[in-house]
């Protein structure tokens, strides 16, 4: 007789075994079992959350032990290394990771971009660099991102040209988790916009975003654990941001005249916050990959659209934006089963109010020394907000007349804030010029902050 081979263990069996090993004081054995989860089809957010909790407990167990190899690697100072190591394996993710862990002193990690959750690449080995990226997340964020990835997969099923990052491993150490992800092939949408190019895949981005918004509408309990954005509270926090350093009279004028913005945004459709700015879409031919899939809660639908279309000065032709907004509405209505956008005029009015709100948010974000590459775009987004007020005045006269004083005062405050950040930029440029010339900068209204500058 022939004996049948053992069936592949179920996900529950693997998790149960990992929990038993961890309870017995064997974190290494528990981790080996958990790694098998990567090769099993993940079926629901509840199971994925259970896996994330196991990793959290695993990390707590490791925190009582000496630093792991990966922790040693991540703690190293950022910078290139002269050493080159040939990667013999064709497994572009797991074995590449094995190579790093086996030789932590021969590699260096370098941060990519300026995202809140840091993303690293291997700096000095081109093959490893092209193979994968490593993302640092907190335990709470990891649960949300794993669940969100599952939701995205379900919302885009049967569409080969709509994809999400592939997580091939999750490495715990210290108080963080590190996702090992296969690197998405292509260039970000931002790459094309910065070169005044428009990719043919842009319409696919619109379709992708509409599908995610439509799928998440009315599904807050299953799509997020962070609830809805408190727009008024966030505005107050932005205006008190010490890096932006808004003069009190400007902050007061904005807050006292913000009621029309809050009214429009709080009474529109709310959806999952994709954080849809142009840096979060990777384009490759006809394929679009959505990256940075984290649980950032729910936002007004038009806020996410403003994040896409008003993220700097990349879309000066408003006729083009109106055309794409109409395409978005058509896609959203086609996929949504919980609600429809049946008045495009009102939809656009709320969109322009969202542009104003998003401009203030981005101006605050980009004032941080950690996001210095975008500081010059603050004037552009505030210009978008000023133009949005003008369009409300010219195209939505009834609404504008009802709130004329508020919109007029708000526009004045936006112009004053734009002048304020322009002066900050000029001062920063002067400091840089003086430093390049070898001048010691001391008697100025600028103080150093984390190798950058903030103004007092």
HELIX and SHEET records of a PDB file:
HELIX    1   1 UNK A   11  UNK A   23  1                                  13    
HELIX    2   2 UNK A   27  UNK A   35  1                                   9    
HELIX    3   3 UNK A   36  UNK A   39  5                                   4    
HELIX    4   4 UNK A   45  UNK A   62  1                                  18    
HELIX    5   5 UNK A   69  UNK A   75  1                                   7    
HELIX    6   6 UNK A   94  UNK A  102  1                                   9    
HELIX    7   7 UNK A  104  UNK A  106  5                                   3    
HELIX    8   8 UNK A  126  UNK A  131  1                                   6    
HELIX    9   9 UNK A  139  UNK A  155  1                                  17    
HELIX   10  10 UNK A  189  UNK A  194  1                                   6    
HELIX   11  11 UNK A  202  UNK A  216  1                                  15    
HELIX   12  12 UNK A  220  UNK A  223  1                                   4    
HELIX   13  13 UNK A  231  UNK A  239  1                                   9    
HELIX   14  14 UNK A  248  UNK A  256  1                                   9    
HELIX   15  15 UNK A  259  UNK A  266  1                                   8    
HELIX   16  16 UNK A  278  UNK A  280  5                                   3    
HELIX   17  17 UNK A  301  UNK A  309  1                                   9    
HELIX   18  18 UNK A  318  UNK A  335  1                                  18    
HELIX   19  19 UNK A  344  UNK A  365  1                                  22    
HELIX   20  20 UNK A  369  UNK A  377  5                                   9    
HELIX   21  21 UNK A  378  UNK A  395  1                                  18    
HELIX   22  22 UNK A  397  UNK A  402  1                                   6    
HELIX   23  23 UNK A  404  UNK A  436  1                                  33    
SHEET    1   A 5 UNK A 109  UNK A 112  0                                        
SHEET    2   A 5 UNK A 119  UNK A 122 -1                                        
SHEET    3   A 5 UNK A 132  UNK A 137 -1                                        
SHEET    4   A 5 UNK A 176  UNK A 182 -1                                        
SHEET    5   A 5 UNK A 166  UNK A 173 -1                                        
SHEET    1   B 4 UNK A 162  UNK A 164  0                                        
SHEET    2   B 4 UNK A 287  UNK A 290  1                                        
SHEET    3   B 4 UNK A 281  UNK A 284 -1                                        
SHEET    4   B 4 UNK A 187  UNK A 188 -1                                        
SHEET    1   C 2 UNK A 270  UNK A 272  0                                        
SHEET    2   C 2 UNK A 298  UNK A 300 -1                                        
SHEET    1   D 2 UNK A 446  UNK A 449  0                                        
SHEET    2   D 2 UNK A 452  UNK A 455 -1                                        
END                                                                             
